[in-house]
Amino acid sequence: MVGESMAGTDDRGLRGGPLGTCPNCDVMIPPANLLIRYESEGDWPRLFAECPDCEDPVHPE
C-alpha cells in the first residue's frame, strides 16, 4: 500500500489498533476492514474501510 514505509505517515491500523470510528454509526473499525490506504496532497494518508456494523465503505474518523 502507498506510504506504509514513509517516515511521518499516519499509523492508524498499522500497529494492530482500530482504524478509527465510522462517521455514520460511531462503531470502531478494525484493521481487517481496511479497503485501501492512499496519500492525499497536504494531508496524512487517507484510509477507506468497510464499517463492520453498517457495512458502508467510509473514511474512518
MARKOLMAR-936526 format. One record per residue: residue number from 1; x, y, z of N, C-alpha, C, O in turn. Coordinates in Angstrom, 1 decimal, padded with zeros to 4 digits. Layout:
BEGIN
<pt><num>NUM</num><n_X>X</n_X><n_Y>Y</n_Y><n_Z>Z</n_Z><ca_X>X</ca_X><ca_Y>Y</ca_Y><ca_Z>Z</ca_Z><c_X>X</c_X><c_Y>Y</c_Y><c_Z>Z</c_Z><o_X>X</o_X><o_Y>Y</o_Y><o_Z>Z</o_Z></pt>
...
This chain:
BEGIN
<pt><num>1</num><n_X>000.8</n_X><n_Y>-001.2</n_Y><n_Z>000.0</n_Z><ca_X>000.0</ca_X><ca_Y>000.0</ca_Y><ca_Z>000.0</ca_Z><c_X>000.9</c_X><c_Y>001.2</c_Y><c_Z>000.0</c_Z><o_X>002.0</o_X><o_Y>001.2</o_Y><o_Z>000.5</o_Z></pt>
<pt><num>2</num><n_X>000.4</n_X><n_Y>002.3</n_Y><n_Z>-000.5</n_Z><ca_X>001.1</ca_X><ca_Y>003.5</ca_Y><ca_Z>-000.7</ca_Z><c_X>001.5</c_X><c_Y>004.1</c_Y><c_Z>000.7</c_Z><o_X>000.6</o_X><o_Y>004.2</o_Y><o_Z>001.6</o_Z></pt>
<pt><num>3</num><n_X>002.7</n_X><n_Y>004.5</n_Y><n_Z>000.9</n_Z><ca_X>003.1</ca_X><ca_Y>005.3</ca_Y><ca_Z>002.1</ca_Z><c_X>003.4</c_X><c_Y>004.5</c_Y><c_Z>003.3</c_Z><o_X>003.7</o_X><o_Y>005.1</o_Y><o_Z>004.3</o_Z></pt>
<pt><num>4</num><n_X>003.3</n_X><n_Y>003.2</n_Y><n_Z>003.3</n_Z><ca_X>003.5</ca_X><ca_Y>002.5</ca_Y><ca_Z>004.6</ca_Z><c_X>004.9</c_X><c_Y>002.6</c_Y><c_Z>005.1</c_Z><o_X>005.1</o_X><o_Y>002.6</o_Y><o_Z>006.3</o_Z></pt>
<pt><num>5</num><n_X>005.9</n_X><n_Y>002.7</n_Y><n_Z>004.2</n_Z><ca_X>007.2</ca_X><ca_Y>002.7</ca_Y><ca_Z>004.7</ca_Z><c_X>007.8</c_X><c_Y>004.2</c_Y><c_Z>004.8</c_Z><o_X>008.9</o_X><o_Y>004.4</o_Y><o_Z>005.2</o_Z></pt>
<pt><num>6</num><n_X>006.9</n_X><n_Y>005.2</n_Y><n_Z>004.5</n_Z><ca_X>007.4</ca_X><ca_Y>006.5</ca_Y><ca_Z>004.6</ca_Z><c_X>007.4</c_X><c_Y>007.0</c_Y><c_Z>006.1</c_Z><o_X>006.4</o_X><o_Y>006.8</o_Y><o_Z>006.8</o_Z></pt>
<pt><num>7</num><n_X>008.4</n_X><n_Y>007.7</n_Y><n_Z>006.5</n_Z><ca_X>008.5</ca_X><ca_Y>008.3</ca_Y><ca_Z>007.8</ca_Z><c_X>007.5</c_X><c_Y>009.4</c_Y><c_Z>008.0</c_Z><o_X>007.2</o_X><o_Y>010.1</o_Y><o_Z>007.0</o_Z></pt>
<pt><num>8</num><n_X>006.9</n_X><n_Y>009.5</n_Y><n_Z>009.2</n_Z><ca_X>005.9</ca_X><ca_Y>010.5</ca_Y><ca_Z>009.5</ca_Z><c_X>004.5</c_X><c_Y>010.3</c_Y><c_Z>008.9</c_Z><o_X>003.7</o_X><o_Y>011.2</o_Y><o_Z>008.9</o_Z></pt>
<pt><num>9</num><n_X>004.2</n_X><n_Y>009.1</n_Y><n_Z>008.5</n_Z><ca_X>002.9</ca_X><ca_Y>008.8</ca_Y><ca_Z>008.0</ca_Z><c_X>001.9</c_X><c_Y>008.4</c_Y><c_Z>009.1</c_Z><o_X>002.4</o_X><o_Y>008.1</o_Y><o_Z>010.2</o_Z></pt>
<pt><num>10</num><n_X>000.7</n_X><n_Y>008.4</n_Y><n_Z>008.9</n_Z><ca_X>-000.3</ca_X><ca_Y>008.1</ca_Y><ca_Z>009.9</ca_Z><c_X>-000.2</c_X><c_Y>006.6</c_Y><c_Z>010.2</c_Z><o_X>-000.2</o_X><o_Y>005.8</o_Y><o_Z>009.3</o_Z></pt>
<pt><num>11</num><n_X>-000.2</n_X><n_Y>006.2</n_Y><n_Z>011.5</n_Z><ca_X>000.0</ca_X><ca_Y>004.8</ca_Y><ca_Z>011.9</ca_Z><c_X>-001.3</c_X><c_Y>004.1</c_Y><c_Z>012.1</c_Z><o_X>-001.3</o_X><o_Y>002.9</o_Y><o_Z>012.6</o_Z></pt>
<pt><num>12</num><n_X>-002.5</n_X><n_Y>004.7</n_Y><n_Z>011.9</n_Z><ca_X>-003.7</ca_X><ca_Y>004.0</ca_Y><ca_Z>012.2</ca_Z><c_X>-003.8</c_X><c_Y>002.7</c_Y><c_Z>011.4</c_Z><o_X>-003.6</o_X><o_Y>002.6</o_Y><o_Z>010.2</o_Z></pt>
<pt><num>13</num><n_X>-004.0</n_X><n_Y>001.6</n_Y><n_Z>012.1</n_Z><ca_X>-004.2</ca_X><ca_Y>000.3</ca_Y><ca_Z>011.5</ca_Z><c_X>-002.9</c_X><c_Y>-000.4</c_Y><c_Z>011.3</c_Z><o_X>-003.0</o_X><o_Y>-001.6</o_Y><o_Z>011.0</o_Z></pt>
<pt><num>14</num><n_X>-001.8</n_X><n_Y>000.2</n_Y><n_Z>011.3</n_Z><ca_X>-000.5</ca_X><ca_Y>-000.4</ca_Y><ca_Z>011.0</ca_Z><c_X>000.0</c_X><c_Y>-001.2</c_Y><c_Z>012.2</c_Z><o_X>000.9</o_X><o_Y>-002.1</o_Y><o_Z>012.1</o_Z></pt>
<pt><num>15</num><n_X>-000.4</n_X><n_Y>-000.8</n_Y><n_Z>013.4</n_Z><ca_X>000.1</ca_X><ca_Y>-001.5</ca_Y><ca_Z>014.6</ca_Z><c_X>-001.0</c_X><c_Y>-002.3</c_Y><c_Z>015.3</c_Z><o_X>-000.8</o_X><o_Y>-002.6</o_Y><o_Z>016.5</o_Z></pt>
<pt><num>16</num><n_X>-002.0</n_X><n_Y>-002.7</n_Y><n_Z>014.6</n_Z><ca_X>-003.0</ca_X><ca_Y>-003.6</ca_Y><ca_Z>015.2</ca_Z><c_X>-004.1</c_X><c_Y>-002.9</c_Y><c_Z>015.9</c_Z><o_X>-005.1</o_X><o_Y>-003.6</o_Y><o_Z>016.3</o_Z></pt>
<pt><num>17</num><n_X>-004.1</n_X><n_Y>-001.6</n_Y><n_Z>016.0</n_Z><ca_X>-005.2</ca_X><ca_Y>-000.9</ca_Y><ca_Z>016.7</ca_Z><c_X>-006.3</c_X><c_Y>-000.6</c_Y><c_Z>015.7</c_Z><o_X>-006.1</o_X><o_Y>-000.8</o_Y><o_Z>014.5</o_Z></pt>
<pt><num>18</num><n_X>-007.4</n_X><n_Y>-000.1</n_Y><n_Z>016.1</n_Z><ca_X>-008.5</ca_X><ca_Y>000.3</ca_Y><ca_Z>015.3</ca_Z><c_X>-008.1</c_X><c_Y>001.4</c_Y><c_Z>014.3</c_Z><o_X>-007.2</o_X><o_Y>002.2</o_Y><o_Z>014.5</o_Z></pt>
<pt><num>19</num><n_X>-008.8</n_X><n_Y>001.4</n_Y><n_Z>013.1</n_Z><ca_X>-008.6</ca_X><ca_Y>002.4</ca_Y><ca_Z>012.1</ca_Z><c_X>-009.2</c_X><c_Y>003.7</c_Y><c_Z>012.5</c_Z><o_X>-008.8</o_X><o_Y>004.8</o_Y><o_Z>012.0</o_Z></pt>
<pt><num>20</num><n_X>-010.2</n_X><n_Y>003.6</n_Y><n_Z>013.3</n_Z><ca_X>-011.0</ca_X><ca_Y>004.8</ca_Y><ca_Z>013.7</ca_Z><c_X>-012.4</c_X><c_Y>004.4</c_Y><c_Z>013.9</c_Z><o_X>-012.7</o_X><o_Y>003.2</o_Y><o_Z>014.0</o_Z></pt>
<pt><num>21</num><n_X>-013.3</n_X><n_Y>005.4</n_Y><n_Z>013.9</n_Z><ca_X>-014.7</ca_X><ca_Y>005.1</ca_Y><ca_Z>014.0</ca_Z><c_X>-015.4</c_X><c_Y>005.4</c_Y><c_Z>012.7</c_Z><o_X>-015.0</o_X><o_Y>006.3</o_Y><o_Z>011.9</o_Z></pt>
<pt><num>22</num><n_X>-016.6</n_X><n_Y>004.8</n_Y><n_Z>012.5</n_Z><ca_X>-017.4</ca_X><ca_Y>005.0</ca_Y><ca_Z>011.4</ca_Z><c_X>-018.1</c_X><c_Y>006.4</c_Y><c_Z>011.5</c_Z><o_X>-018.7</o_X><o_Y>006.6</o_Y><o_Z>012.6</o_Z></pt>
<pt><num>23</num><n_X>-018.0</n_X><n_Y>007.3</n_Y><n_Z>010.5</n_Z><ca_X>-018.7</ca_X><ca_Y>008.6</ca_Y><ca_Z>010.7</ca_Z><c_X>-020.2</c_X><c_Y>008.5</c_Y><c_Z>010.6</c_Z><o_X>-020.9</o_X><o_Y>009.4</o_Y><o_Z>011.0</o_Z></pt>
<pt><num>24</num><n_X>-020.7</n_X><n_Y>007.3</n_Y><n_Z>010.2</n_Z><ca_X>-022.2</ca_X><ca_Y>007.1</ca_Y><ca_Z>010.1</ca_Z><c_X>-022.8</c_X><c_Y>006.6</c_Y><c_Z>011.4</c_Z><o_X>-023.9</o_X><o_Y>007.0</o_Y><o_Z>011.8</o_Z></pt>
<pt><num>25</num><n_X>-022.1</n_X><n_Y>005.6</n_Y><n_Z>012.1</n_Z><ca_X>-022.7</ca_X><ca_Y>005.0</ca_Y><ca_Z>013.2</ca_Z><c_X>-021.8</c_X><c_Y>004.9</c_Y><c_Z>014.4</c_Z><o_X>-022.2</o_X><o_Y>004.3</o_Y><o_Z>015.4</o_Z></pt>
<pt><num>26</num><n_X>-020.6</n_X><n_Y>005.5</n_Y><n_Z>014.4</n_Z><ca_X>-019.6</ca_X><ca_Y>005.6</ca_Y><ca_Z>015.5</ca_Z><c_X>-019.1</c_X><c_Y>004.2</c_Y><c_Z>016.0</c_Z><o_X>-018.7</o_X><o_Y>004.2</o_Y><o_Z>017.2</o_Z></pt>
<pt><num>27</num><n_X>-019.2</n_X><n_Y>003.2</n_Y><n_Z>015.2</n_Z><ca_X>-018.6</ca_X><ca_Y>001.9</ca_Y><ca_Z>015.6</ca_Z><c_X>-017.1</c_X><c_Y>001.9</c_Y><c_Z>015.2</c_Z><o_X>-016.7</o_X><o_Y>002.4</o_Y><o_Z>014.2</o_Z></pt>
<pt><num>28</num><n_X>-016.3</n_X><n_Y>001.3</n_Y><n_Z>016.1</n_Z><ca_X>-014.9</ca_X><ca_Y>001.2</ca_Y><ca_Z>015.9</ca_Z><c_X>-014.6</c_X><c_Y>000.2</c_Y><c_Z>014.7</c_Z><o_X>-015.3</o_X><o_Y>-000.8</o_Y><o_Z>014.6</o_Z></pt>
<pt><num>29</num><n_X>-013.7</n_X><n_Y>000.6</n_Y><n_Z>013.8</n_Z><ca_X>-013.4</ca_X><ca_Y>-000.2</ca_Y><ca_Z>012.6</ca_Z><c_X>-012.1</c_X><c_Y>-000.9</c_Y><c_Z>012.8</c_Z><o_X>-011.1</o_X><o_Y>-000.2</o_Y><o_Z>012.9</o_Z></pt>
<pt><num>30</num><n_X>-012.1</n_X><n_Y>-002.2</n_Y><n_Z>012.8</n_Z><ca_X>-010.8</ca_X><ca_Y>-003.0</ca_Y><ca_Z>013.0</ca_Z><c_X>-009.9</c_X><c_Y>-002.9</c_Y><c_Z>011.8</c_Z><o_X>-010.4</o_X><o_Y>-002.7</o_Y><o_Z>010.6</o_Z></pt>
<pt><num>31</num><n_X>-008.6</n_X><n_Y>-003.1</n_Y><n_Z>011.9</n_Z><ca_X>-007.7</ca_X><ca_Y>-003.1</ca_Y><ca_Z>010.8</ca_Z><c_X>-008.0</c_X><c_Y>-004.1</c_Y><c_Z>009.7</c_Z><o_X>-007.7</o_X><o_Y>-003.8</o_Y><o_Z>008.5</o_Z></pt>
<pt><num>32</num><n_X>-008.7</n_X><n_Y>-005.2</n_Y><n_Z>010.0</n_Z><ca_X>-009.0</ca_X><ca_Y>-006.2</ca_Y><ca_Z>009.0</ca_Z><c_X>-010.0</c_X><c_Y>-005.6</c_Y><c_Z>008.0</c_Z><o_X>-010.2</o_X><o_Y>-006.2</o_Y><o_Z>006.9</o_Z></pt>
<pt><num>33</num><n_X>-010.7</n_X><n_Y>-004.5</n_Y><n_Z>008.3</n_Z><ca_X>-011.7</ca_X><ca_Y>-003.9</ca_Y><ca_Z>007.4</ca_Z><c_X>-011.1</c_X><c_Y>-002.9</c_Y><c_Z>006.5</c_Z><o_X>-011.9</o_X><o_Y>-002.2</o_Y><o_Z>005.7</o_Z></pt>
<pt><num>34</num><n_X>-009.8</n_X><n_Y>-002.7</n_Y><n_Z>006.5</n_Z><ca_X>-009.2</ca_X><ca_Y>-001.7</ca_Y><ca_Z>005.6</ca_Z><c_X>-009.4</c_X><c_Y>-002.1</c_Y><c_Z>004.1</c_Z><o_X>-009.1</o_X><o_Y>-003.3</o_Y><o_Z>003.8</o_Z></pt>
<pt><num>35</num><n_X>-009.9</n_X><n_Y>-001.2</n_Y><n_Z>003.3</n_Z><ca_X>-010.0</ca_X><ca_Y>-001.5</ca_Y><ca_Z>001.9</ca_Z><c_X>-008.9</c_X><c_Y>-000.9</c_Y><c_Z>001.1</c_Z><o_X>-008.4</o_X><o_Y>-001.6</o_Y><o_Z>000.2</o_Z></pt>
<pt><num>36</num><n_X>-008.5</n_X><n_Y>000.3</n_Y><n_Z>001.4</n_Z><ca_X>-007.4</ca_X><ca_Y>001.0</ca_Y><ca_Z>000.7</ca_Z><c_X>-006.9</c_X><c_Y>002.1</c_Y><c_Z>001.5</c_Z><o_X>-007.6</o_X><o_Y>002.7</o_Y><o_Z>002.3</o_Z></pt>
<pt><num>37</num><n_X>-005.6</n_X><n_Y>002.3</n_Y><n_Z>001.4</n_Z><ca_X>-004.9</ca_X><ca_Y>003.4</ca_Y><ca_Z>002.0</ca_Z><c_X>-004.2</c_X><c_Y>004.2</c_Y><c_Z>000.9</c_Z><o_X>-003.5</o_X><o_Y>003.6</o_Y><o_Z>000.1</o_Z></pt>
<pt><num>38</num><n_X>-004.4</n_X><n_Y>005.5</n_Y><n_Z>000.9</n_Z><ca_X>-003.8</ca_X><ca_Y>006.3</ca_Y><ca_Z>-000.2</ca_Z><c_X>-003.3</c_X><c_Y>007.7</c_Y><c_Z>000.4</c_Z><o_X>-003.8</o_X><o_Y>008.1</o_Y><o_Z>001.4</o_Z></pt>
<pt><num>39</num><n_X>-002.4</n_X><n_Y>008.3</n_Y><n_Z>-000.3</n_Z><ca_X>-001.9</ca_X><ca_Y>009.6</ca_Y><ca_Z>000.1</ca_Z><c_X>-002.7</c_X><c_Y>010.7</c_Y><c_Z>-000.6</c_Z><o_X>-003.2</o_X><o_Y>010.6</o_Y><o_Z>-001.7</o_Z></pt>
<pt><num>40</num><n_X>-002.9</n_X><n_Y>011.7</n_Y><n_Z>000.2</n_Z><ca_X>-003.7</ca_X><ca_Y>012.9</ca_Y><ca_Z>-000.2</ca_Z><c_X>-002.8</c_X><c_Y>014.1</c_Y><c_Z>-000.1</c_Z><o_X>-002.2</o_X><o_Y>014.3</o_Y><o_Z>001.0</o_Z></pt>
<pt><num>41</num><n_X>-002.7</n_X><n_Y>014.9</n_Y><n_Z>-001.1</n_Z><ca_X>-001.8</ca_X><ca_Y>016.0</ca_Y><ca_Z>-001.1</ca_Z><c_X>-002.1</c_X><c_Y>017.0</c_Y><c_Z>000.1</c_Z><o_X>-003.2</o_X><o_Y>017.4</o_Y><o_Z>000.3</o_Z></pt>
<pt><num>42</num><n_X>-001.0</n_X><n_Y>017.2</n_Y><n_Z>000.9</n_Z><ca_X>-001.1</ca_X><ca_Y>018.1</ca_Y><ca_Z>002.0</ca_Z><c_X>-001.7</c_X><c_Y>017.5</c_Y><c_Z>003.3</c_Z><o_X>-001.8</o_X><o_Y>018.2</o_Y><o_Z>004.3</o_Z></pt>
<pt><num>43</num><n_X>-002.2</n_X><n_Y>016.3</n_Y><n_Z>003.2</n_Z><ca_X>-002.8</ca_X><ca_Y>015.6</ca_Y><ca_Z>004.4</ca_Z><c_X>-002.1</c_X><c_Y>014.3</c_Y><c_Z>004.7</c_Z><o_X>-001.2</o_X><o_Y>013.9</o_Y><o_Z>004.0</o_Z></pt>
<pt><num>44</num><n_X>-002.4</n_X><n_Y>013.7</n_Y><n_Z>005.8</n_Z><ca_X>-001.9</ca_X><ca_Y>012.4</ca_Y><ca_Z>006.2</ca_Z><c_X>-002.5</c_X><c_Y>011.4</c_Y><c_Z>005.1</c_Z><o_X>-003.5</o_X><o_Y>011.7</o_Y><o_Z>004.5</o_Z></pt>
<pt><num>45</num><n_X>-001.9</n_X><n_Y>010.2</n_Y><n_Z>005.0</n_Z><ca_X>-002.5</ca_X><ca_Y>009.2</ca_Y><ca_Z>004.2</ca_Z><c_X>-004.0</c_X><c_Y>009.0</c_Y><c_Z>004.6</c_Z><o_X>-004.3</o_X><o_Y>009.0</o_Y><o_Z>005.8</o_Z></pt>
<pt><num>46</num><n_X>-004.8</n_X><n_Y>008.8</n_Y><n_Z>003.7</n_Z><ca_X>-006.3</ca_X><ca_Y>008.6</ca_Y><ca_Z>003.9</ca_Z><c_X>-006.6</c_X><c_Y>007.1</c_Y><c_Z>003.9</c_Z><o_X>-005.9</o_X><o_Y>006.3</o_Y><o_Z>003.2</o_Z></pt>
<pt><num>47</num><n_X>-007.6</n_X><n_Y>006.7</n_Y><n_Z>004.7</n_Z><ca_X>-008.0</ca_X><ca_Y>005.3</ca_Y><ca_Z>004.8</ca_Z><c_X>-009.4</c_X><c_Y>005.2</c_Y><c_Z>004.3</c_Z><o_X>-010.2</o_X><o_Y>006.1</o_Y><o_Z>004.5</o_Z></pt>
<pt><num>48</num><n_X>-009.7</n_X><n_Y>004.1</n_Y><n_Z>003.6</n_Z><ca_X>-011.1</ca_X><ca_Y>003.8</ca_Y><ca_Z>003.2</ca_Z><c_X>-011.3</c_X><c_Y>002.4</c_Y><c_Z>003.7</c_Z><o_X>-010.6</o_X><o_Y>001.5</o_Y><o_Z>003.3</o_Z></pt>
<pt><num>49</num><n_X>-012.3</n_X><n_Y>002.2</n_Y><n_Z>004.5</n_Z><ca_X>-012.6</ca_X><ca_Y>000.9</ca_Y><ca_Z>005.1</ca_Z><c_X>-014.1</c_X><c_Y>000.6</c_Y><c_Z>005.2</c_Z><o_X>-014.9</o_X><o_Y>001.5</o_Y><o_Z>005.0</o_Z></pt>
<pt><num>50</num><n_X>-014.4</n_X><n_Y>-000.7</n_Y><n_Z>005.3</n_Z><ca_X>-015.8</ca_X><ca_Y>-001.1</ca_Y><ca_Z>005.5</ca_Z><c_X>-016.2</c_X><c_Y>-001.1</c_Y><c_Z>006.9</c_Z><o_X>-015.5</o_X><o_Y>-001.8</o_Y><o_Z>007.7</o_Z></pt>
<pt><num>51</num><n_X>-017.3</n_X><n_Y>-000.5</n_Y><n_Z>007.3</n_Z><ca_X>-017.8</ca_X><ca_Y>-000.5</ca_Y><ca_Z>008.6</ca_Z><c_X>-018.3</c_X><c_Y>-001.9</c_Y><c_Z>008.9</c_Z><o_X>-019.1</o_X><o_Y>-002.4</o_Y><o_Z>008.1</o_Z></pt>
<pt><num>52</num><n_X>-017.9</n_X><n_Y>-002.5</n_Y><n_Z>010.1</n_Z><ca_X>-018.4</ca_X><ca_Y>-003.8</ca_Y><ca_Z>010.4</ca_Z><c_X>-019.9</c_X><c_Y>-003.8</c_Y><c_Z>010.8</c_Z><o_X>-020.6</o_X><o_Y>-004.9</o_Y><o_Z>010.8</o_Z></pt>
<pt><num>53</num><n_X>-020.5</n_X><n_Y>-002.6</n_Y><n_Z>011.2</n_Z><ca_X>-021.8</ca_X><ca_Y>-002.6</ca_Y><ca_Z>011.6</ca_Z><c_X>-022.8</c_X><c_Y>-002.2</c_Y><c_Z>010.5</c_Z><o_X>-023.7</o_X><o_Y>-003.0</o_Y><o_Z>010.1</o_Z></pt>
<pt><num>54</num><n_X>-022.6</n_X><n_Y>-001.0</n_Y><n_Z>009.9</n_Z><ca_X>-023.5</ca_X><ca_Y>-000.6</ca_Y><ca_Z>008.8</ca_Z><c_X>-023.0</c_X><c_Y>-001.1</c_Y><c_Z>007.4</c_Z><o_X>-023.8</o_X><o_Y>-000.9</o_Y><o_Z>006.4</o_Z></pt>
<pt><num>55</num><n_X>-021.8</n_X><n_Y>-001.7</n_Y><n_Z>007.3</n_Z><ca_X>-021.3</ca_X><ca_Y>-002.3</ca_Y><ca_Z>006.1</ca_Z><c_X>-021.0</c_X><c_Y>-001.2</c_Y><c_Z>005.0</c_Z><o_X>-020.9</o_X><o_Y>-001.6</o_Y><o_Z>003.8</o_Z></pt>
<pt><num>56</num><n_X>-021.0</n_X><n_Y>000.0</n_Y><n_Z>005.3</n_Z><ca_X>-020.8</ca_X><ca_Y>001.1</ca_Y><ca_Z>004.3</ca_Z><c_X>-019.3</c_X><c_Y>001.3</c_Y><c_Z>004.2</c_Z><o_X>-018.5</o_X><o_Y>001.2</o_Y><o_Z>005.2</o_Z></pt>
<pt><num>57</num><n_X>-018.7</n_X><n_Y>001.6</n_Y><n_Z>003.0</n_Z><ca_X>-017.4</ca_X><ca_Y>002.0</ca_Y><ca_Z>002.8</ca_Z><c_X>-017.2</c_X><c_Y>003.4</c_Y><c_Z>003.3</c_Z><o_X>-018.0</o_X><o_Y>004.3</o_Y><o_Z>002.8</o_Z></pt>
<pt><num>58</num><n_X>-016.3</n_X><n_Y>003.7</n_Y><n_Z>004.2</n_Z><ca_X>-016.2</ca_X><ca_Y>005.0</ca_Y><ca_Z>004.8</ca_Z><c_X>-014.7</c_X><c_Y>005.4</c_Y><c_Z>005.0</c_Z><o_X>-013.8</o_X><o_Y>004.6</o_Y><o_Z>004.9</o_Z></pt>
<pt><num>59</num><n_X>-014.5</n_X><n_Y>006.7</n_Y><n_Z>005.3</n_Z><ca_X>-013.2</ca_X><ca_Y>007.2</ca_Y><ca_Z>005.7</ca_Z><c_X>-013.3</c_X><c_Y>007.2</c_Y><c_Z>007.3</c_Z><o_X>-014.0</o_X><o_Y>008.1</o_Y><o_Z>007.8</o_Z></pt>
<pt><num>60</num><n_X>-012.6</n_X><n_Y>006.3</n_Y><n_Z>008.0</n_Z><ca_X>-012.7</ca_X><ca_Y>006.3</ca_Y><ca_Z>009.4</ca_Z><c_X>-012.2</c_X><c_Y>007.6</c_Y><c_Z>010.0</c_Z><o_X>-011.3</o_X><o_Y>008.3</o_Y><o_Z>009.5</o_Z></pt>
<pt><num>61</num><n_X>-012.9</n_X><n_Y>008.0</n_Y><n_Z>011.1</n_Z><ca_X>-012.5</ca_X><ca_Y>009.3</ca_Y><ca_Z>011.8</ca_Z><c_X>-011.7</c_X><c_Y>008.9</c_Y><c_Z>013.0</c_Z><o_X>-011.3</o_X><o_Y>009.8</o_Y><o_Z>013.8</o_Z></pt>
